């Protein structure tokens, strides 16, 4: 029997972070324990208050059965309260918020509700792979906008061709940007919204890293632009993964325009069965506490400073990120991101992700070429050891 993948599956390569995991497994098989900055998955434990809330909730929900497809009312109310306190926006938890099984599931499947064959989705490059992969599975076409240190991840809307804009159904923005870590200005978000309104495009804002910032001013949300018009054409995706060290818990939300949320709810009821109630209760506890978030922010900043200082001592350009979980480091002159990542593995036993794996070509050039991504997820002692090894490199 001849087993063949679908055209969609055959058209895509390996998932970038799965390839990183394979590289880590190869090193471990050789008896080497690498320091893994490859995948954005915290290696520190989820805060105790969240774990305690989950333990209690397991018994309280012992006979619940399937959870709500769209999230428990208690969870959606906690999200609405948090959004109000954090961004000053007022959303109806009954109609303008739905739970997701983390951001990845929500973002990937979102396209199924709005993209028809041949429709365009505008995506940043480099960017989160589900923007592109979800578009392809919905039989749409991804159009890539380059995001770089030079443009600080702000799109040049005048450079987007008119025919692309007219065919676009969704445009993704990320703030703070991933992996470069730039915080979108309100002026940029306003320009993005006006562009989307002009062409009838949904503005989809991925804000999963909004609580990881290292400057005095916290990042804004695209939702702030829609406070006076029921968030017309805007949807925000968020998650507890990066904010509360809950990557493996798989809980997040989508919030915004009721019409968009209504369609997405319909998609979800046909794809998944929701996040377990005991995990949603833990997420509520996480949303009600800011102390652990401040502690995490301080920890990530400390890790960033250690690695950035080591890279500068090694002779590399300062690429310190103002926000986010990642460092988008320029490789030594004349070296590809893949080659630099190989040097870090072979000489330092440090795992990173080559920029080429996270980016798609724009006008024949890959904006991720010549970069590697560090995810600040190892424990602090391992980060210190990695910094000691890296600073001994001389470029």
C-alpha positions as CSV (number, residue, x, y, z in Angstrom):
1,X,0.0,0.0,0.0
2,X,1.3,3.4,-1.0
3,X,1.0,5.9,1.8
4,X,1.2,9.5,0.7
5,X,0.8,12.7,2.7
6,X,-1.7,15.3,1.7
7,X,-0.5,18.1,-0.6
8,X,-0.6,20.5,2.4
9,X,1.6,18.3,4.6
10,X,4.0,17.5,1.7
11,X,4.5,21.2,1.0
12,X,5.9,22.0,4.4
13,X,9.2,21.2,5.9
14,X,10.0,20.2,9.5
15,X,8.6,22.4,12.3
16,X,11.5,24.6,13.3
17,X,11.3,23.8,17.0
18,X,10.9,20.1,16.4
19,X,14.2,20.2,14.5
20,X,15.8,21.9,17.6
21,X,14.5,19.1,19.8
22,X,16.0,16.6,17.5
23,X,19.4,18.3,17.8
24,X,19.2,18.3,21.6
25,X,18.3,14.6,21.5
26,X,21.4,13.9,19.3
27,X,23.7,15.6,21.8
28,X,22.2,13.7,24.7
29,X,22.7,10.4,22.8
30,X,26.4,11.2,22.7
31,X,26.5,11.7,26.4
32,X,26.5,15.5,26.2
33,X,24.0,17.5,28.2
34,X,23.6,20.8,26.3
35,X,22.4,24.1,27.7
36,X,19.2,24.5,25.7
37,X,18.2,28.0,24.5
38,X,16.5,26.6,21.4
39,X,12.8,26.3,22.2
40,X,10.9,28.9,24.2
41,X,9.9,26.5,26.9
42,X,10.7,27.4,30.4
43,X,12.9,24.9,32.3
44,X,11.9,26.4,35.7
45,X,8.8,25.2,37.5
46,X,5.4,26.8,37.2
47,X,4.8,29.1,40.3
48,X,3.6,27.3,43.4
49,X,0.4,29.3,43.8
50,X,-0.7,28.2,40.3
51,X,0.1,24.5,41.0
52,X,-1.7,24.7,44.3
53,X,-4.8,26.1,42.6
54,X,-4.7,23.3,40.1
55,X,-4.4,20.6,42.8
56,X,-7.5,21.9,44.6
57,X,-9.4,22.2,41.4
58,X,-8.8,18.6,40.3
59,X,-11.0,17.4,43.1
60,X,-13.5,20.2,42.7
61,X,-14.0,19.2,39.1
62,X,-13.7,15.4,39.6
63,X,-17.0,14.7,37.8
64,X,-17.1,17.5,35.3
65,X,-16.7,15.6,32.0
66,X,-16.0,17.7,28.9
67,X,-15.3,21.4,29.6
68,X,-16.9,24.3,27.7
69,X,-15.7,24.7,24.1
70,X,-15.4,28.4,24.7
71,X,-14.1,28.4,28.2
72,X,-15.7,28.5,31.6
73,X,-17.5,31.7,32.5
74,X,-15.2,32.1,35.5
75,X,-12.2,32.0,33.3
76,X,-13.6,34.4,30.7
77,X,-14.6,36.8,33.5
78,X,-11.0,36.7,34.9
79,X,-9.6,37.4,31.4
80,X,-12.0,40.4,31.0
81,X,-11.0,41.7,34.4
82,X,-7.3,41.4,33.6
83,X,-7.6,43.1,30.2
84,X,-9.5,45.9,31.9
85,X,-6.8,46.4,34.5
86,X,-3.9,45.9,32.1
87,X,-5.0,47.8,29.0
88,X,-8.1,49.7,30.1
89,X,-10.4,47.9,27.7
90,X,-13.9,46.6,28.5
91,X,-14.9,43.4,26.9
92,X,-18.0,41.2,27.4
93,X,-16.8,37.8,28.6
94,X,-19.9,36.2,27.2
95,X,-19.5,37.4,23.6
96,X,-16.1,38.9,23.1
97,X,-13.8,36.3,24.7
98,X,-13.2,32.6,24.1
99,X,-10.6,30.3,25.6
100,X,-7.9,28.6,23.5
101,X,-5.7,25.6,24.1
102,X,-2.7,28.0,24.2
103,X,-1.8,30.4,21.5
104,X,-0.5,27.9,19.0
105,X,-3.8,26.0,18.6
106,X,-5.8,29.2,18.5
107,X,-3.6,31.0,16.0
108,X,-3.2,28.0,13.7
109,X,-7.0,27.2,13.6
110,X,-8.1,30.8,13.4
111,X,-7.5,30.9,9.7
112,X,-10.1,28.2,9.1
113,X,-12.8,30.6,10.0
114,X,-11.9,33.4,7.6
115,X,-9.5,32.3,4.8
116,X,-10.8,30.9,1.6
117,X,-8.6,29.3,-1.1
118,X,-6.4,32.0,-2.7
119,X,-7.0,34.6,0.1
120,X,-4.0,36.3,1.5
121,X,-2.7,36.5,5.1
122,X,-0.1,39.1,5.8
123,X,2.6,37.7,8.2
124,X,5.9,39.0,9.6
125,X,9.1,37.3,8.7
126,X,10.7,36.1,10.9
127,X,7.6,35.2,12.9
128,X,5.7,32.5,14.7
129,X,5.4,29.5,12.3
130,X,1.6,29.0,12.9
131,X,0.8,32.3,11.1
132,X,2.1,30.7,7.9
133,X,1.2,27.1,8.5
134,X,-2.3,27.9,9.5
135,X,-2.7,30.0,6.4
136,X,-1.5,27.1,4.2
137,X,-3.8,24.6,5.8
138,X,-6.7,26.9,5.2
139,X,-5.5,27.0,1.5
140,X,-4.6,30.6,1.7
141,X,-1.4,32.4,0.6
142,X,1.0,33.9,3.1
143,X,2.5,37.3,2.1
144,X,5.6,38.1,4.2
145,X,6.6,41.5,5.5
146,X,10.3,41.7,6.7
147,X,10.9,42.6,10.3
148,X,14.4,43.5,11.2
149,X,16.5,45.4,13.7
150,X,16.7,48.2,11.2
151,X,12.9,48.8,10.9
152,X,12.3,47.7,14.6
153,X,9.5,45.4,13.3
154,X,7.3,48.2,12.1
155,X,5.7,47.4,8.7
156,X,6.1,49.7,5.8
157,X,2.5,49.7,4.6
158,X,3.2,51.7,1.5
159,X,5.3,48.8,0.2
160,X,2.5,46.2,0.4
161,X,1.2,45.9,-3.1
162,X,-2.4,47.0,-3.7
163,X,-3.4,43.7,-5.2
164,X,-2.1,41.9,-2.0
165,X,-4.0,44.3,0.2
166,X,-7.3,43.8,-1.7
167,X,-7.0,40.0,-1.4
168,X,-5.9,40.0,2.3
169,X,-8.3,38.7,4.9
170,X,-6.0,38.7,8.0
171,X,-2.9,40.7,9.0
172,X,-0.8,39.5,11.9
173,X,1.1,41.9,14.1
174,X,3.1,40.8,17.2
175,X,3.9,43.0,20.2
176,X,6.4,42.6,21.6
177,X,7.6,41.2,18.4
178,X,9.0,37.7,18.3
179,X,11.8,36.9,18.1
180,X,13.3,40.4,17.8
181,X,11.6,41.8,21.0
182,X,10.5,45.3,19.8
183,X,7.5,46.9,21.4
184,X,5.0,48.3,18.9
185,X,4.3,52.0,19.3
186,X,0.8,53.2,19.5
187,X,1.4,55.1,16.2
188,X,2.4,51.8,14.5
189,X,-0.7,50.0,15.8
190,X,-2.9,52.9,14.7
191,X,-1.4,52.8,11.3
192,X,-1.9,49.0,11.1
193,X,-5.5,49.4,12.2
194,X,-6.2,52.1,9.6
195,X,-4.6,50.0,6.9
196,X,-6.8,47.0,7.8
197,X,-9.9,49.1,8.0
198,X,-9.2,50.6,4.6
199,X,-9.0,47.2,2.9
200,X,-11.4,45.2,5.1
201,X,-8.7,43.1,6.8
202,X,-8.9,41.5,10.2
203,X,-6.2,42.9,12.5
204,X,-4.9,39.9,14.4
205,X,-2.6,40.8,17.2
206,X,-0.4,38.2,18.9
207,X,0.4,39.6,22.4
208,X,1.6,36.4,24.1
209,X,4.8,38.2,25.3
210,X,3.2,41.5,26.5
211,X,4.3,41.0,30.1
212,X,7.9,40.4,29.4
213,X,9.3,43.9,29.0
214,X,12.3,45.6,30.4
215,X,11.6,49.3,30.0
216,X,9.5,51.6,32.2
217,X,6.5,51.7,29.8
218,X,4.5,48.5,29.4
219,X,3.5,47.4,25.8
220,X,0.2,48.5,24.4
221,X,-2.5,46.2,23.0
222,X,-4.2,46.5,19.6
223,X,-7.5,46.3,21.5
224,X,-6.9,49.8,22.8
225,X,-7.6,51.1,19.3
226,X,-11.1,49.6,19.3
227,X,-12.4,50.8,22.7
228,X,-14.9,53.2,21.1
229,X,-16.3,50.9,18.3
230,X,-16.7,47.4,19.9
231,X,-13.2,46.5,18.7
232,X,-14.3,46.5,15.1
233,X,-12.1,44.2,13.0
234,X,-9.6,43.5,15.9
235,X,-8.8,40.2,17.6
236,X,-6.1,39.7,20.3
237,X,-4.5,36.3,21.0
238,X,-2.9,35.8,24.4
239,X,-1.7,33.0,26.5
240,X,-0.6,32.1,30.1
241,X,2.4,30.3,28.7
242,X,5.0,33.0,28.7
243,X,3.4,35.3,31.3
244,X,3.1,32.6,34.0
245,X,5.5,29.8,33.1
246,X,2.5,27.7,31.9
247,X,3.8,26.5,28.5
248,X,2.7,22.9,29.1
249,X,-0.7,23.8,30.6
250,X,-2.2,24.9,27.2
251,X,-4.5,27.7,28.1
252,X,-5.0,31.1,26.5
253,X,-7.7,33.2,24.9
254,X,-8.9,35.2,21.9
255,X,-10.7,38.5,22.5
256,X,-12.1,41.3,20.4
257,X,-14.8,41.9,17.9
258,X,-17.9,39.8,18.7
259,X,-18.4,38.9,15.1
260,X,-14.9,37.5,14.8
261,X,-15.2,35.7,18.1
262,X,-18.5,34.2,17.0
263,X,-16.9,32.7,13.9
264,X,-13.9,31.4,15.8
265,X,-16.1,29.8,18.4
266,X,-17.8,27.9,15.6
267,X,-14.4,26.7,14.4
268,X,-13.4,25.6,17.9
269,X,-16.5,23.5,18.5
270,X,-15.6,21.4,15.5
271,X,-11.9,21.0,16.3
272,X,-11.3,20.7,20.0
273,X,-13.1,20.0,23.3
274,X,-11.7,22.9,25.3
275,X,-9.2,23.3,28.1
276,X,-9.9,21.2,31.3
277,X,-11.7,23.1,34.0
278,X,-9.0,22.4,36.6
279,X,-6.4,24.1,34.3
280,X,-8.7,27.0,33.8
281,X,-9.0,27.4,37.6
282,X,-5.2,27.5,37.8
283,X,-5.2,30.1,35.0
284,X,-7.6,32.3,37.0
285,X,-5.2,32.1,40.0
286,X,-2.4,33.1,37.7
287,X,-4.3,36.1,36.3
288,X,-5.2,37.3,39.8
289,X,-1.5,37.5,40.8
290,X,1.1,39.9,39.5
291,X,3.9,39.2,41.9
292,X,5.1,36.1,40.1
293,X,5.0,38.0,36.8
294,X,7.2,40.7,38.2
295,X,9.6,38.1,39.5
296,X,9.7,36.3,36.1
297,X,10.3,39.6,34.3
298,X,13.3,40.3,36.5
299,X,14.6,36.8,36.0
300,X,14.4,36.9,32.2
301,X,16.0,40.4,32.2
302,X,18.9,39.0,34.3
303,X,19.4,36.1,31.9
304,X,19.3,38.5,28.9
305,X,22.0,40.7,30.4
306,X,24.3,37.8,31.1
307,X,24.1,36.4,27.6
308,X,24.3,39.8,25.9
309,X,27.4,40.7,27.9
310,X,29.1,37.4,27.0
311,X,28.3,37.9,23.3
312,X,29.8,41.4,23.3
313,X,32.9,40.0,25.1
314,X,33.2,37.5,22.3
315,X,33.3,40.4,19.8
316,X,29.7,40.3,18.5
317,X,27.3,43.2,17.9
318,X,25.0,44.3,20.7
319,X,21.5,43.1,19.8
320,X,19.9,43.4,23.3
321,X,16.1,43.0,23.1
322,X,13.9,45.6,24.9
323,X,11.2,43.1,25.5
324,X,10.2,39.4,25.0
325,X,11.7,36.1,25.8
326,X,14.3,36.0,23.0
327,X,17.5,37.5,21.7
328,X,17.9,37.9,18.0
329,X,21.6,37.9,17.7
330,X,23.6,38.8,14.6
331,X,26.1,36.2,13.7
332,X,29.8,37.0,13.1
333,X,30.5,38.8,9.8
334,X,30.2,36.4,6.8
335,X,28.7,33.5,8.9
336,X,25.2,32.1,8.4
337,X,22.8,31.6,11.3
338,X,23.1,27.9,10.8
339,X,26.9,28.0,10.9
340,X,26.9,30.2,14.0
341,X,24.4,27.8,15.7
342,X,26.8,25.0,14.8
343,X,29.7,26.8,16.4
344,X,27.8,27.4,19.6
345,X,26.8,23.7,19.8
346,X,30.3,22.3,19.0
347,X,32.4,24.7,21.0
348,X,30.0,25.7,23.9
349,X,27.4,22.9,23.9
350,X,24.8,25.7,23.7
351,X,21.7,25.1,21.6
352,X,20.1,28.0,19.7
353,X,17.7,28.3,16.7
354,X,19.1,29.5,13.4
355,X,17.3,32.5,12.1
356,X,16.9,30.9,8.7
357,X,14.6,28.3,10.3
358,X,12.2,30.9,11.5
359,X,12.0,33.2,8.5
360,X,10.7,33.2,4.9
361,X,12.2,34.9,2.0
362,X,10.9,38.4,1.1
363,X,11.8,39.5,-2.5
364,X,14.4,36.8,-2.7
365,X,16.1,37.6,0.6
366,X,15.7,35.8,3.9
367,X,15.5,38.5,6.7
368,X,16.5,35.8,9.3
369,X,19.7,34.9,7.5
370,X,22.8,35.5,9.6
371,X,21.1,35.4,12.9
372,X,20.4,33.0,15.8
373,X,17.7,33.0,18.4
374,X,18.4,32.6,22.1
375,X,15.3,31.7,24.2
376,X,16.0,32.7,27.8
377,X,14.5,29.6,29.4
378,X,17.3,27.6,31.1
379,X,17.7,28.0,34.9
380,X,19.9,30.9,35.9
381,X,22.9,28.7,36.9
382,X,22.9,27.2,33.4
383,X,22.7,30.7,31.8
384,X,25.7,31.7,33.9
385,X,27.7,28.7,32.7
386,X,26.6,29.3,29.1
387,X,27.8,32.9,29.4
388,X,31.2,31.8,30.7
389,X,31.6,29.5,27.7
390,X,30.4,32.0,25.1
391,X,32.6,34.9,26.2
392,X,35.7,32.7,25.5
393,X,34.8,32.7,21.8
394,X,36.6,35.3,19.8
395,X,35.3,36.7,16.6
